[in-house]
Amino acid sequence: MAAGDSVAGVIRAEVIDAPLDLAAHEAAVADPRAGAVVSFQGVVRDHDHGRGVTLLEYEGHPTAAAVLREVAAEIAADPAVYAVAVSHRIGTLQIGDVALVASVSTAHRAAAFAACARLVDEAKARLPIWKRQVFHDGAEEWVNCP
């Protein structure tokens, strides 16, 4: 989100085709009232359901960024949440690359863990982003594609 476009408590909510930076998300949600900052990184792993994966390709619908902003705003609306930053990457990702970063600040750890979990779960459930998995044997499949 651009400066001036933010919803209260939503510091960053974006879909981009560049590497994601966990430290930048954590710094973005820093707040002097916060006793807890909880973050999550979704990392490309080398397997799925027993099959070796070589790479993933994420493709997003043009509305993906708006949907992610809606999700972030819903989490930020929780009175216990001070700030939210979340980004999802699109394009071709290699094993070990970060596909999703989410950070949340609150006064206490339990609220921060719960809010970050909700943020990740809602983003995964609602984002119109699909992934193509390429396997070691050359086969491929689309996941979360309607």
KEVO-71676 format. One record per residue (C-alpha): x, y, z; residue in three letters. Coordinates in steps of 0.2 Angstrom, whole numbers, plus 5000, padded with zeros to 4 digits. Layout:
<bagus>
+------+------+------+-----+
!   c1 !   c2 !   c3 ! res !
+------+------+------+-----+
!    X !    Y !    Z ! ALA !
...
+------+------+------+-----+
</bagus>
This chain:
<bagus>
+------+------+------+-----+
!   c1 !   c2 !   c3 ! res !
+------+------+------+-----+
! 5000 ! 5000 ! 5000 ! MET !
! 5006 ! 5017 ! 4996 ! ALA !
! 5008 ! 5030 ! 5010 ! ALA !
! 4992 ! 5039 ! 5012 ! GLY !
! 4982 ! 5025 ! 5005 ! ASP !
! 4983 ! 5014 ! 5021 ! SER !
! 4969 ! 5008 ! 5032 ! VAL !
! 4972 ! 5011 ! 5051 ! ALA !
! 4984 ! 4998 ! 5056 ! GLY !
! 4988 ! 4991 ! 5039 ! VAL !
! 5005 ! 4996 ! 5035 ! ILE !
! 5009 ! 4985 ! 5020 ! ARG !
! 4998 ! 4974 ! 5010 ! ALA !
! 5005 ! 4970 ! 4993 ! GLU !
! 5007 ! 4957 ! 4979 ! VAL !
! 5024 ! 4959 ! 4971 ! ILE !
! 5036 ! 4950 ! 4959 ! ASP !
! 5051 ! 4953 ! 4969 ! ALA !
! 5059 ! 4944 ! 4984 ! PRO !
! 5051 ! 4947 ! 5001 ! LEU !
! 5059 ! 4954 ! 5016 ! ASP !
! 5054 ! 4948 ! 5033 ! LEU !
! 5064 ! 4961 ! 5043 ! ALA !
! 5056 ! 4975 ! 5033 ! ALA !
! 5039 ! 4968 ! 5038 ! HIS !
! 5043 ! 4967 ! 5056 ! GLU !
! 5050 ! 4984 ! 5056 ! ALA !
! 5035 ! 4991 ! 5048 ! ALA !
! 5023 ! 4985 ! 5062 ! VAL !
! 5035 ! 4991 ! 5076 ! ALA !
! 5025 ! 5001 ! 5089 ! ASP !
! 5030 ! 5007 ! 5106 ! PRO !
! 5015 ! 5000 ! 5113 ! ARG !
! 5018 ! 4982 ! 5106 ! ALA !
! 5025 ! 4969 ! 5118 ! GLY !
! 5024 ! 4956 ! 5104 ! ALA !
! 5028 ! 4955 ! 5085 ! VAL !
! 5024 ! 4939 ! 5077 ! VAL !
! 5029 ! 4935 ! 5059 ! SER !
! 5027 ! 4920 ! 5047 ! PHE !
! 5036 ! 4916 ! 5031 ! GLN !
! 5029 ! 4904 ! 5019 ! GLY !
! 5044 ! 4895 ! 5011 ! VAL !
! 5045 ! 4885 ! 4995 ! VAL !
! 5049 ! 4867 ! 5000 ! ARG !
! 5056 ! 4853 ! 4990 ! ASP !
! 5042 ! 4841 ! 4991 ! HIS !
! 5023 ! 4840 ! 4991 ! ASP !
! 5013 ! 4824 ! 4995 ! HIS !
! 5028 ! 4813 ! 4993 ! GLY !
! 5034 ! 4820 ! 4976 ! ARG !
! 5050 ! 4830 ! 4974 ! GLY !
! 5047 ! 4848 ! 4969 ! VAL !
! 5059 ! 4858 ! 4958 ! THR !
! 5050 ! 4875 ! 4958 ! LEU !
! 5034 ! 4884 ! 4960 ! LEU !
! 5026 ! 4898 ! 4949 ! GLU !
! 5013 ! 4909 ! 4957 ! TYR !
! 5001 ! 4918 ! 4946 ! GLU !
! 4989 ! 4931 ! 4953 ! GLY !
! 4972 ! 4938 ! 4947 ! HIS !
! 4972 ! 4957 ! 4945 ! PRO !
! 4961 ! 4958 ! 4960 ! THR !
! 4974 ! 4949 ! 4971 ! ALA !
! 4981 ! 4965 ! 4979 ! ALA !
! 4964 ! 4972 ! 4983 ! ALA !
! 4959 ! 4955 ! 4991 ! VAL !
! 4975 ! 4955 ! 5002 ! LEU !
! 4972 ! 4973 ! 5007 ! ARG !
! 4954 ! 4968 ! 5013 ! GLU !
! 4961 ! 4953 ! 5023 ! VAL !
! 4974 ! 4964 ! 5031 ! ALA !
! 4961 ! 4977 ! 5035 ! ALA !
! 4950 ! 4964 ! 5043 ! GLU !
! 4964 ! 4958 ! 5054 ! ILE !
! 4969 ! 4976 ! 5058 ! ALA !
! 4951 ! 4980 ! 5064 ! ALA !
! 4954 ! 4969 ! 5079 ! ASP !
! 4956 ! 4981 ! 5094 ! PRO !
! 4971 ! 4970 ! 5100 ! ALA !
! 4980 ! 4973 ! 5084 ! VAL !
! 4992 ! 4988 ! 5082 ! TYR !
! 4998 ! 4985 ! 5065 ! ALA !
! 4998 ! 4972 ! 5050 ! VAL !
! 5010 ! 4970 ! 5036 ! ALA !
! 5008 ! 4956 ! 5023 ! VAL !
! 5015 ! 4952 ! 5006 ! SER !
! 5013 ! 4938 ! 4993 ! HIS !
! 5025 ! 4935 ! 4979 ! ARG !
! 5021 ! 4930 ! 4962 ! ILE !
! 5032 ! 4924 ! 4948 ! GLY !
! 5044 ! 4909 ! 4947 ! THR !
! 5051 ! 4904 ! 4964 ! LEU !
! 5065 ! 4892 ! 4968 ! GLN !
! 5066 ! 4880 ! 4983 ! ILE !
! 5069 ! 4890 ! 4999 ! GLY !
! 5062 ! 4906 ! 4992 ! ASP !
! 5049 ! 4915 ! 5002 ! VAL !
! 5031 ! 4916 ! 4995 ! ALA !
! 5022 ! 4924 ! 5009 ! LEU !
! 5027 ! 4936 ! 5023 ! VAL !
! 5015 ! 4941 ! 5037 ! ALA !
! 5019 ! 4952 ! 5053 ! SER !
! 5007 ! 4958 ! 5066 ! VAL !
! 5010 ! 4968 ! 5082 ! SER !
! 5000 ! 4968 ! 5098 ! THR !
! 5002 ! 4971 ! 5116 ! ALA !
! 5004 ! 4953 ! 5121 ! HIS !
! 5010 ! 4937 ! 5112 ! ARG !
! 4994 ! 4927 ! 5113 ! ALA !
! 4985 ! 4940 ! 5103 ! ALA !
! 4999 ! 4942 ! 5091 ! ALA !
! 5000 ! 4923 ! 5087 ! PHE !
! 4981 ! 4922 ! 5085 ! ALA !
! 4981 ! 4937 ! 5074 ! ALA !
! 4995 ! 4932 ! 5063 ! CYS !
! 4988 ! 4914 ! 5061 ! ALA !
! 4971 ! 4922 ! 5056 ! ARG !
! 4980 ! 4933 ! 5043 ! LEU !
! 4989 ! 4919 ! 5035 ! VAL !
! 4974 ! 4907 ! 5035 ! ASP !
! 4963 ! 4921 ! 5027 ! GLU !
! 4975 ! 4926 ! 5014 ! ALA !
! 4978 ! 4907 ! 5009 ! LYS !
! 4959 ! 4904 ! 5009 ! ALA !
! 4954 ! 4920 ! 4999 ! ARG !
! 4968 ! 4926 ! 4988 ! LEU !
! 4965 ! 4923 ! 4970 ! PRO !
! 4983 ! 4917 ! 4968 ! ILE !
! 4987 ! 4900 ! 4960 ! TRP !
! 5003 ! 4890 ! 4960 ! LYS !
! 5010 ! 4879 ! 4947 ! ARG !
! 5021 ! 4865 ! 4954 ! GLN !
! 5035 ! 4857 ! 4944 ! VAL !
! 5040 ! 4840 ! 4950 ! PHE !
! 5057 ! 4831 ! 4948 ! HIS !
! 5050 ! 4819 ! 4935 ! ASP !
! 5045 ! 4834 ! 4924 ! GLY !
! 5026 ! 4833 ! 4928 ! ALA !
! 5017 ! 4849 ! 4934 ! GLU !
! 5001 ! 4853 ! 4942 ! GLU !
! 4991 ! 4869 ! 4946 ! TRP !
! 4985 ! 4871 ! 4964 ! VAL !
! 4971 ! 4882 ! 4970 ! ASN !
! 4966 ! 4885 ! 4953 ! CYS !
! 4947 ! 4886 ! 4950 ! PRO !
+------+------+------+-----+
</bagus>
